[in-house]
Amino acid sequence: MVWLPTCILAFAVLAAVTGWLRLVEPGTSHVEALKTGGLAAASVVALYGLWLNDRRRRVEERRQEQEDLRIAHDRERVADERFAKSVELLGHAGDQVRLGAMHALANLARSRREYTQTVLDVLCAYLRRPFALGEDDLEKQVRLTAQRLVGALLPAAGSDGPDYDLDLTGATLEYLDLSGRRIGELTMRRANLHQATALYEAEIRGPAWFTAATAHYRFVAHRTTFHDKAWFSGFVAVGPADFSGARFLGETKFSRARFQDTMRSAAQPSPGPIPG
């Protein structure tokens, strides 16, 4: 539809330029006038070609954008379905099914980083479920796997990127190891920590809440950095507690804390108050 008007315009330009040259410069030969007019007409056609190519490019870009949006939407839908199915399987009676669901969630968090905090929240919620040590060895293995996955999903201490929070309020934990990890807010109020609890060289960038938590065996916070509040009010360490080399950069509180075994104190205490 546009090609015919373009041809008519090009012919009109050819005739106009040729006639104009013959009028203003009578000495110009007919052949030279036609050549000049032909160049002008060719310019019109070339401009049309450029416009047409640009239009095709924009159409292709819009089509590609729509295709990219469709692919992204499909990926998000599949990820949401995987997440929902995995969360549903966490309530399955079979321990192997629950283990598979946890690994599926962890893989989803690794491939889609926007899911990391949500997956950590789900794993922490699982660990907050009531559990009595020594009653169910299969469930114990599932919980140990959840703890390992939580540690693996956290970034390394000193690295850049988003901070992820952990809420383990009231959780019963065994061999919890968050050594060398970077954590946002760490909430472990009333948690029961069995066997060794390792925060060795961890970096806690948000508040750390250990209020009324109990470490039933070894608690290691050697060279741990607490950037914000570190609240150990009512904390009980039944076994050895190691805070050597720890750095408390925010307000810190150990009121009513009890250490029933050896305690190695922080080599670099907080500049702020440490009541109690």
Order of alpha helices (4+ residues) and beta strands (2+ residues): alpha-alpha-alpha-alpha-alpha-beta-beta-beta-beta-beta-beta-beta-beta-beta-beta-beta-beta-beta-beta-beta-beta-beta-beta
